[in-house]
Amino acid sequence: GEDVEQSLFLSVREGDSSVINCTYTDSSSTYLYWYKQEPGAGLQLLTYIFSNMDMKQDQRLTVLLNKKDKHLSLRIADTQTGDSAIYFCAERTGGYQKVTFGTGTKLQVIP
Amino acid sequence: SQTIHQWPATLVQPVGSPLSLECTVEGTSNPNLYWYRQAAGRGLQLLFYSVGIGQISSEVPQNLSASRPQDRQFILSSKKLLLSDSGFYLCAWRKQANNEQFFGPGTRLTVL
């Protein structure tokens, strides 16, 4: 089955690192994604990782994938107030047309 | 470059009234198109997707329907809205190379 879970809320202080976690259930996932949604707006792709990778780094963003545990995380270094948003993880599941999204984690950055 | 439009941006409708939300894509041909609903505190739910004109796949049984009359046009409809149809509706198209989905700005629907 397909189910992607995230914690609903995370609060961090400006300058600290944020770690947003996600678990998924479909072991056949090939792509895993992180999207950012700012208030009242659509989703914007931040980064993605192939399922045969363990880690991907892109400037302040680090994605870690533990395929054995079906666990994906997004680390934001030096978190800024502009990083406040809802972050969605998503997986491309067996049907190539479909991407399943998690429930989203609301990140609050405290100045 | 590709762009995706949705309208209206916001909509307030009474229960039992009809609905038509429109999504159009520019700068790409034969895209896969998607409708999602984001209800408060419930994340993003895939409602429909379409791989071509006239081809619609429904993900969840519901009060809504979708149509794709043209290659780059995707319409979400209802004959009679329910209170539970309130939410933020997002249209997206998929880039085939890496499955990245590009989202429109969304439509905020409130059913009273």
Interface residues (C-beta under 8 A of the other chain):
Chain A: Q6 L8 Y31 Y33 G40 A41 G42 L43 Q44 L45 Y48 F88 R92 Y96 Q97 K98 V99 T100 F101 G102 T103 G104
Chain B: N32 Y36 G41 R42 G43 L44 L46 Y49 V51 S57 E59 L90 A92 R94 N98 N99 E100 Q101 F102 F103 G104 P105 G106 R108
